[in-house]
């Protein structure tokens, strides 16, 4: 029967509550995900706290977000939860071709499960994250990674944010060694693509000029509560 069972893991009931076993396994899962992250970058401004490079090899966490939070006398490493979210989200988009909004929903729930398994209130965790969220139009977005995957922002029609990125690049606020003109052109191409996409999928009389229109509702923060930066 070794074809169906792991030969080194006897099926023996552990003398501990099921919730403890689940928490233990979740903790190990977080460690496994963290080990697979090829590169963690905390030197840039990242919209909505965290993101990833286009090739998925770098996870970006905003440089102003502390890597730990105080919780009931404990110091909690929050990077692990963000790494889980970003890795799950990126994998679902790249490997299963999921729309960002769908991948984000699943990733947020995985993140919430990990937070709760660590004995942390999701509400308190989310409140901590929200203090550091740099939303669309935030003046602090001056050092955005050159290879940041823009798909999440394109999918949520954050054209204004893309415009701010283009402006920052024009002012020379980008990593050294990056071709400013090429990066600027790519961002502008993304903006043009989003506007064309929006017009193509809306009735003609309702199609907005996205580059000038402020959204009716703010972008759902990537760290928003369970409904789900």
C-alpha positions as CSV (number, residue, x, y, z in Angstrom):
1,X,0.0,0.0,0.0
2,X,3.0,2.3,-0.1
3,X,1.7,3.6,-3.5
4,X,-0.9,5.5,-1.6
5,X,0.6,6.3,1.8
6,X,3.7,8.1,2.8
7,X,5.9,5.3,4.1
8,X,7.6,7.6,6.7
9,X,4.5,9.1,8.1
10,X,2.5,6.6,10.2
11,X,-1.3,7.3,10.4
12,X,-1.4,7.7,14.1
13,X,-3.8,10.0,15.9
14,X,-1.9,12.7,17.7
15,X,-2.8,13.5,21.3
16,X,-3.6,17.2,20.8
17,X,-6.6,19.2,19.6
18,X,-7.3,19.4,15.9
19,X,-6.9,23.1,15.9
20,X,-3.4,22.8,17.3
21,X,-2.4,20.4,14.6
22,X,-3.8,22.7,11.9
23,X,-2.0,25.7,13.4
24,X,1.3,23.7,13.5
25,X,0.9,22.7,9.9
26,X,0.0,26.2,8.8
27,X,3.2,27.4,10.5
28,X,5.2,24.9,8.6
29,X,3.5,25.8,5.4
30,X,4.5,29.4,5.9
31,X,8.1,28.4,6.4
32,X,8.0,26.3,3.2
33,X,6.6,29.2,1.2
34,X,9.2,31.6,2.7
35,X,12.0,29.3,1.7
36,X,10.9,29.3,-1.9
37,X,10.9,33.0,-2.2
38,X,13.9,33.8,-4.3
39,X,14.3,37.4,-3.3
40,X,12.7,39.7,-0.8
41,X,13.0,43.4,-1.4
42,X,12.2,46.0,1.2
43,X,13.9,49.0,-0.4
44,X,11.0,50.4,-2.4
45,X,7.6,52.1,-2.2
46,X,5.0,49.5,-3.0
47,X,1.3,50.4,-3.6
48,X,-1.0,48.6,-1.2
49,X,1.9,47.3,1.0
50,X,3.2,44.4,-1.1
51,X,3.6,43.1,-4.6
52,X,5.8,41.1,-6.9
53,X,8.1,41.4,-9.9
54,X,6.8,40.4,-13.3
55,X,8.9,37.3,-13.4
56,X,7.7,36.3,-9.9
57,X,11.3,36.0,-8.6
58,X,11.1,39.0,-6.2
59,X,8.5,39.8,-3.6
60,X,8.3,43.5,-2.7
61,X,7.2,44.7,0.7
62,X,6.9,48.4,1.3
63,X,10.1,49.9,2.8
64,X,8.1,51.8,5.5
65,X,6.2,48.8,6.8
66,X,7.8,47.3,9.9
67,X,8.6,43.7,9.6
68,X,7.1,43.0,13.1
69,X,4.0,44.1,15.0
70,X,3.5,44.1,18.7
71,X,0.6,41.9,19.7
72,X,-0.3,41.1,23.3
73,X,3.3,41.2,24.4
74,X,4.5,39.2,21.4
75,X,6.5,40.4,18.5
76,X,5.0,39.0,15.3
77,X,6.9,38.7,12.1
78,X,4.4,39.9,9.5
79,X,6.5,39.4,6.5
80,X,5.6,35.7,6.5
81,X,1.9,36.4,6.0
82,X,2.6,38.9,3.2
83,X,4.9,36.4,1.4
84,X,2.2,33.8,1.6
85,X,-0.4,36.2,0.1
86,X,1.9,37.4,-2.8
87,X,3.2,33.9,-3.7
88,X,-0.3,32.4,-3.8
89,X,-1.7,35.3,-5.8
90,X,1.1,35.3,-8.3
91,X,1.0,31.6,-8.8
92,X,-2.7,31.5,-9.4
93,X,-2.4,34.3,-12.0
94,X,0.5,32.8,-13.8
95,X,-0.2,29.1,-13.5
96,X,-4.0,29.0,-13.6
97,X,-4.5,32.2,-15.6
98,X,-6.9,33.5,-13.0
99,X,-8.0,37.1,-13.1
100,X,-6.3,39.2,-10.4
101,X,-9.5,39.8,-8.5
102,X,-10.1,36.1,-8.2
103,X,-6.6,35.3,-7.2
104,X,-6.6,38.1,-4.7
105,X,-9.7,36.7,-3.0
106,X,-8.1,33.3,-2.5
107,X,-4.7,34.7,-1.4
108,X,-6.4,37.0,1.1
109,X,-8.2,34.0,2.7
110,X,-5.0,32.1,2.9
111,X,-3.4,35.0,4.5
112,X,-6.2,35.4,7.0
113,X,-6.1,31.6,7.8
114,X,-2.4,31.9,8.5
115,X,-2.9,35.0,10.7
116,X,-5.6,33.3,12.8
117,X,-3.6,30.1,13.1
118,X,-0.9,32.1,14.7
119,X,-3.3,33.2,17.4
120,X,-3.6,36.8,16.0
121,X,-6.8,38.7,15.6
122,X,-7.4,39.4,11.9
123,X,-8.9,42.7,12.7
124,X,-5.9,43.8,14.7
125,X,-3.6,42.6,12.0
126,X,-5.5,44.4,9.3
127,X,-5.6,47.6,11.4
128,X,-1.8,47.4,11.7
129,X,-1.4,47.0,7.9
130,X,-3.8,49.7,7.0
131,X,-1.6,52.3,8.8
132,X,1.1,51.7,6.1
133,X,-1.0,51.3,3.0
134,X,0.0,53.8,0.3
135,X,-3.1,54.2,-1.8
136,X,-3.6,55.6,-5.2
137,X,-2.4,59.2,-5.4
138,X,-0.2,58.9,-2.3
139,X,2.6,61.4,-2.4
140,X,4.9,58.8,-0.8
141,X,5.0,56.7,-3.9
142,X,8.3,58.0,-5.1
143,X,10.5,54.9,-5.4
144,X,8.4,52.2,-7.2
145,X,10.3,49.1,-8.4
146,X,11.0,49.1,-12.1
147,X,9.9,45.5,-12.6
148,X,6.9,45.6,-10.4
149,X,4.1,43.5,-11.9
150,X,1.4,46.0,-12.9
151,X,-1.3,43.5,-13.6
152,X,-3.1,44.0,-10.2
153,X,-3.3,47.7,-10.9
154,X,-4.3,47.3,-14.5
155,X,-7.0,44.8,-13.5
156,X,-8.5,47.3,-11.0
157,X,-8.3,50.2,-13.5
158,X,-5.9,52.2,-11.3
159,X,-4.9,54.4,-14.2
160,X,-4.3,57.4,-11.9
161,X,-1.7,55.3,-10.0
162,X,0.0,54.3,-13.2
163,X,0.1,58.0,-14.2
164,X,1.9,58.8,-10.9
165,X,4.4,56.0,-11.6
166,X,5.1,57.5,-15.0
167,X,5.6,60.9,-13.5
168,X,8.0,59.5,-10.9
169,X,10.0,57.9,-13.6
170,X,10.1,61.1,-15.6
171,X,11.6,62.9,-12.6
172,X,14.3,60.2,-12.4
173,X,12.9,58.4,-9.4
174,X,13.7,54.9,-10.4
175,X,16.4,52.3,-9.7
176,X,19.9,53.0,-11.3
177,X,20.7,51.1,-14.4
178,X,17.1,51.2,-15.7
179,X,16.3,52.8,-19.1
180,X,14.1,55.7,-18.1
181,X,12.6,56.2,-21.6
182,X,11.8,52.5,-22.0
183,X,10.2,52.1,-18.5
184,X,8.1,55.3,-19.1
185,X,7.0,54.0,-22.4
186,X,5.9,50.7,-20.9
187,X,3.9,52.4,-18.2
188,X,2.2,54.7,-20.7
189,X,1.4,51.7,-22.9
190,X,-0.3,50.0,-19.9
191,X,-2.4,53.1,-19.3
192,X,-3.4,53.3,-23.0
193,X,-4.3,49.6,-22.8
194,X,-6.5,50.0,-19.7
195,X,-8.4,52.9,-21.2
196,X,-9.0,51.1,-24.5
197,X,-10.1,48.0,-22.5
198,X,-12.5,50.0,-20.4
199,X,-14.1,51.6,-23.5
200,X,-14.4,48.3,-25.3
201,X,-16.3,46.7,-22.4
202,X,-18.7,49.6,-21.5
203,X,-21.7,51.0,-23.4
204,X,-20.5,54.0,-25.5
205,X,-22.5,56.5,-23.5
206,X,-21.1,55.3,-20.2
207,X,-17.4,54.9,-21.1
208,X,-15.3,57.2,-18.9
209,X,-12.1,58.9,-19.6
210,X,-10.2,56.9,-17.0
211,X,-7.0,59.0,-17.1
212,X,-8.9,62.0,-15.8
213,X,-11.7,60.4,-13.8
214,X,-11.2,59.6,-10.1
215,X,-12.8,56.3,-9.1
216,X,-16.2,56.4,-7.5
217,X,-14.9,54.0,-4.8
218,X,-11.5,53.6,-3.4
219,X,-9.5,50.6,-4.5
220,X,-10.0,47.6,-2.3
221,X,-6.8,47.6,-0.2
222,X,-4.6,44.5,-0.7
223,X,-4.7,43.9,3.0
224,X,-8.5,44.5,3.4
225,X,-10.5,42.4,5.7
226,X,-11.7,39.0,4.7
227,X,-13.8,40.3,1.9
228,X,-10.5,41.5,0.5
229,X,-3.0,45.1,-1.2
